Amino acid sequence: MDVNKSWPSWSRIHIANANIPADLLGDRSVADVGVDGLCKVDLIVDDGKIADVVAAGAPSAGPVYDVDAGIVLPPFADLHTHLDKGQIWPRARNHDGTLETARAQTRADTIANWRSEDVEARFEFSLRCAYANGSNAIRTHIDCLVPGQANISFGVFRRLREKWAGRITLQAVALVSTDLYDTPENAAVVDIVAESGGRLGGITFRLSELDDPRVLDARLDRLFALASARGLDVDLHVDENGSASSNTLAQIAQAVLRNSFQGQVVCGHCCSLAVQDEAVVSRTIDAVKEAGIKIVSLPLVNQYLQGRISNETPRWRGIPLLRELLAAGVPVSLASDNCRDAYHAFGDMDLLDVFGGAVRIGHLEGNMGSWSAAITKTPASIIDAPGRGMIKSGVPADFQIFSGRTFSELLTRHAPNRVVVRGGRAIAERLPDFRELDHLMKAGAAR
């Protein structure tokens, strides 16, 4: 079936024979759960909303559009991205694929090129990719590591948040250094974040048992005090390495509890959890659950960056313990992270690609129906996106239709013929051509 053809123009549509993960349905009782945790249902769309979800084969409630058992998913929600960095790869290549080189290349490119016009053009290019691929909510970290950059990039964020309102719910997080908010430069960012309706973020990790944990504890206490005083949530880069000594996730959880912090806390990466012993893992996950922390894994980027050994094959996967966290009741999301920059040469703001990578890297194929919530319902509820990543009556008729009838079919091909539906209408937008950015790349192409 070519689902791109003949999308109807009717305001009321009976969408027949849709396969939807049971975990993403508001009412699981409408159909039995089948292969891959999918339920075959019909959707009644009326005046831009889902009016009803009924068992497949129900009497027609309007003109019928048959998707022939194709998978239908709610809008994607991308909880951890870097839209300000995106698309700089042609002028900021990473010759050895390490985090150290990525940081150095990004800093150099920031100083040389990140004027408002440059950031805005690349930022919006990535938004166009995400929208065409089916996302309706994105949280982006804004790099504040170069003095003065926060004003420029948060200004771009505010303009594009307004411009894209109604299409993509856009949130921002300040990305500061490992000093967190103890330095005057980083403390000055707090006002910009508060004025922009953003979140406080930063980088945390330990690479040696010799590092004094009390230093990070003090920085975390100040961070949560600032966040509480300003009514701000927190979203941190955590333990993005393969060192068993890097256990700042546990320290963050303890700091949340110690400070009785009531805001939302998201921790991204958390890679070192995968190389720690069982006793440490168990204590950390228990503390994370008690503290109400949400975890977001960046499987494609950390698979690319982690375990780099010169001229050798990597020895481990750069993901946290996804199954164990979810089994403990910790909300787990999957997100794009970096796209076509010094941290990751690839990526197109496509969470279907991220999901497929996570399934392969994390061996999640036995429960793909439940894991589909990690790119829809779970991050959408954290971002508070329209419809909150669910297919149920009363929410906007926002979803995407794929010809793949099982997850094996869906993830075997890159779904070039997906139909992205917003407000009961198929969108006309398609992926932008990378040639549109050529004029921006010339300045740094020789580096």
N, C-alpha and C positions, 0 to 999 in steps of 0.2 A: 504494500500500500504506500502511495506517495502522499503523506499527510500535508505536504506543502500546497497541494492543489485544491482548488474549489472550497476554500474556507467560506462558509456561508455569511451572508450579510444580515441575517435575521436577528432581531433583538432577543428572541426566545429560541433556544436550541436544545434539542435532546441529544446529548453526546452519549453514544451507545458503546458498550463493550470496552470500557476503560479498565486497565489493570493498575491498581493503586496499592502501595504498601499499607497493610492493615494499621501499622503504627501511625500513619499520617491521615487516617480517616477519623472524623469526629465521632462517627457511629460505626463500630466494628460489626454490629449485629446485622447489617444490611446484606452481608454476603459471607460465605464460608472462606476461610483462608486457604489458599492453594500454594502452588509451587513458588518458592522464593518469598513466602510471606505476603503474596499479592492477593488482593480481592478483586473480583471482576464486578464492576458496578456501572450504572448509568448516572450521568450528571445532568441535571436540569438547570440550564443557565437562562436567567431572565433579567433583562434590563441591567446587565453588567455585574450581576451577582449570581452565586450558586444558590438557586432556590431550593434544591433538594438533591439528596444522594440516595439512590434506590438500587435494588438488586438488578443485575443485568437482565435484559429481556422484559422489563416492565412495559406496560402499555405506553405507547408514544404520548409524550406530553408536549409535542411540537414537532417542527421539522427535524429530521434525524440526521446527525453527522456520526457515522460509524467509524471508530478508530481501530476496529478489527483486532482487539486484544492488545493494542499498543499500550506501553506504560505511560501513565500520566502522573506527573509530580507537581507539588506546589512550587512556588518560586524559590529559587536558591537564595540563601543568605550567607554572605562571605564575611566571617567574623574577624579575620586578621589579614590585612593587606598593607601594601606600601605604595599607594597611588602617586605619591610625590616622587618616588624613586623610579617608577615604572618606565620602561621603554628606552633606558639610556644605554643598553648593552652595546650598540654600535660604536659609541664613543667612550665607553668605560668597561672594556672587556676584562675578564678575570682570567689571567693566563695560567694560574695553577689551581683555581677552584676553591681556594681556602677562604675562611672567614676573614683572616687578616688582610688578604689582598682585596677582598670585597669592600672592607671598611676603608682601606686606603684609597681605592679607586673612586668610591662614592664620595668621600670627603673632597678629593681633588675635583671631581666633576661638580660638586655642589658649589665650591668656591669659584670655579670657572664659568658655570653656566646657569645656575638656578635662579635666574631672574623670574619675575612674576609671569611673563609671557611664556617662557619655557616650561615652567612648572604647570601652568594652566593647560597648555596644549597637550602635554603628555598625560596629565591627570584626566582630562576629559576624554582623550583617546581610550584610556582604560575603562572609563565609565561606559563608553559606547560599546566596547567589547563585552563588558559584563551584562549590559542590558540585552544585547542581541543574543547572548548565551543563556539568559533566563534568570538573572539575579534581580531582586527588587530591594535588597538591603546590603549595605557594605559598611564595615568599620575599617578605617585606615589609620595607621600610625604615621605621624608627621615628624620627620627628622628635625630635631632641634639641637643637633650636635655642633653645628657651625654657628658662631655668634651672629645674630641678626636674621637667621633663616626662618625662625619661628614666625615672625611678623609677616614675612612674604608668603610662606606656605599656608599658614592658617587663614590669611586673607583670601588666597585662592580657594581653600576649602569652603569658606563661608559663601563666596560667590557661587560656586558650583553646587553647594547644598541647596541654595535657593533656586538656581536654574533647573536642577533635576528633581525638585520636589514633586511628588506625585508619580514619579517613575522609579526613583531609587531613594530609599531612606538612607541618608549618609551621616555617619558618625566619625569623630576624630579622637585620636589619643596622642598626647605629646610623648615623643620618644627622646628621653634624655640619657645621659651617661650613667655609669655605675655609681656615681656620687649621688644619684637620685636628686633630691631637692635640698641638699646640704650646701651647695655652692651658690653664690649670688647670681651667677648666670642662669642656673637652672631654676632657682627660686623665682626669678623674674618671669619665667614662662607661665607660672601659675595663673597670673592675671589674664594672659592671653587665652589660656585654656578655659578659664571661667567665663570670659566674655564670649567665647566661641561655642559654649555649651559642650565642651569636650570632656576628656578624661585624663587623669594623670597616669603616666606610664614611665618606663625606663628599663634598663638592662640589669639583671642580677645573675651572678654565677660565682662559684668558687672553684678554683683549679687546684687547690692544695689544702691539705689539712692544716698547714701552717697559717693559712688566712685566719684572722681573728674574727669569729662569727659575731662578736659583740659590735663590731663596726657596722655590719649590715643590719643587725638588730636595731641599732640607734637610728640608722637611716630609714628603716621601715617604720619605726615609731613616728618619726617626723613626717613621713609620707602620709601615714594614715591620720595623723593629727591634722595636717593640712587638708586632706580630702574631706574629713569630717567637718572641719570649720567652714569649708567652701561648698559643701554639699555635692562633692564630686565622686564619681566612681573611679576605679583603679583597674588598669589593664597592663600587665607586665610581660616583658621578655624574660624567660626563666630557664636557667640551666641548658643553654643551647650548646651542648658539648657532650663528649663521651667520657667524662671523668666521673668516677664513682664518688669522688670527694665533693662534687658539686651538688649540694643538697639544699639549695636555697628555697626550693618549693616548700619543704617542711618549715623552714624559718618564716616564710611568708604566711603559711597557715597559722603558725603559732602567734605571729604578730597580729593577724586579724582577730584571733581569740583574745589575746592579751589586751588589745585596744578596744575590744567590743565594737569593732567597726561594723556599721550597719549597711554600708553601700555595697554595690556589686563589685566583685573581684574576679577578673579573668586572668589566667596564667597561660601564656603561649609557649610552645616548644616542649619544655620539660623532658628533653631527650635523655639526660643522664639517669633518669629513673629506670631505664631499661638495662643499665649495667650495674645497678646496686644490688646488694644481697637481700634476700627475702625478708629478713627482719626489718631492715631500713625501709623497704618498699611498703610493708604492711603498716608500719607506724606512720609513714608519710601519707599514704592513701586515707587512713583513718582520720588524720588531722585535716586533710583537704576536705573530706566529706563533712566533718564537724564544722569547719569554717565556712562551708557553703561556697567554696571556690569552684568556678567553671574552668574546664581545661579545653584548650584548642590546639590541635595538632596540625602541623604544616608538613605533610608527608612528602610532597614532591621536592620542596626546597631543602628540607633536611636530609632527604636521601641524596640530594645533589652535593650538599656541603659537608655532611658529617662523615667521619671515618676516612678523610682524605690522607693518603700516604703516597708520596711521590713515586710515580711509575709502578704502583702496586694496586691490587684490587682491594676495595674497602672490605672491612671485616664485619661490619654491623649495620643495622638499619637505624636511621635517625628518627625514630618515633618513640613516644612514651608507651607505657603499657596500656594500650587502648582497651583491650578486653577486660583487664583487671579493674581499671578505673570505672568503666561502665557497669561492670558487675557489682561494684561497691555502691552504685547509685550516684556517682559523680557525673554531672552533665559533660559530655564530650562532643566537641565540634571538630570538623575538618575544614581547612580554609586554604586559600590560594597563596598567601604570603607574597613573595616577590615574583614579579613577572618581567622578564627580559631586562634585567639589570645586572649589576656586578655580583649579586648574590645568587642569581639563577638565570641562566641564559635563555630559558624557555618560559612557557606559561602564557595563557590568553584570557585570563579572568573567567575560566570555565570550570565551575565546580563539578561538572560531570567528569571532567578529566582528573580532577583532584580525587574524587570519589573512587574512580577506577584505579588510580595509583594506590590509594590507601587499601583497597581490597586486596590488591596484589602484594603490596609490601607487608601488610599486617595479617595476611591470611584470614580475611574476613568473609570469604565467599560462602561460608556455611550459614551466614545470618545477614545477608545483604539487605533484606527488607527492613530489618531493624536499624541497620547502620545508615540507611538513607535519611534517617532523621538528623544525622550529624551534619548534613549540608542544607537542611530545610527547617524542620520544627525546632530543634534545639537552638541553633544560632538565631533563628527568627524570634524566638521568645526572649532571648537575651537582648537583642537589638530593639525588640518591640515593633517588628515589621507588620505591615498590614496583612491580615489573615494568619499571622504567626505560624507560617509554614504548614498549614493544615488544609485538607480538602473536607469541607463541611458546609452545611447549609448556613446561609446568612453572611458568609465572607465574600469579598470581591471575587469575581470569576477570573482569577489570576492563576495560571498554571502553564505547564509546558507538556506537549504531546510528542511522544517518540514512537517510531515504527517498531522498535524492539519490543518483543512480547515477554521476554524474560530478561533477567539481569545479564545473563550470558550474552544474549543478542545485543542488549543495550550497550554493554561495555566492550564488546568486540569491535564495534565500529564507532567512529567519533560522532555519530548522530548528526550528519550535515543537514538532514532534512527535518530537524526538530521544528515544531511550531510553538512559538512563544505567544501565549494568549494573555492579554491584559484587559480587564473590564469587559470580557466576553468577545474581544476582537483580536485577531491575529495581528501582531505588530509587523510593520513593514521594514523596520531597521535591520540591516545586515552588518556583518563584521567590517570594520573599516580597513582600508588597505594600508600596510606599513609604509608605503611610499609617501603617505601624507606627512610623515615625520622626517623625511629625508633632509629638509632644510634645517632642522634642529641639530642633526647629527654631524654636520660638516665642521662645526667649530671644534669639536673634540675628536674627530675621527682619526687623526694622526697619532693620538696618544696611545 
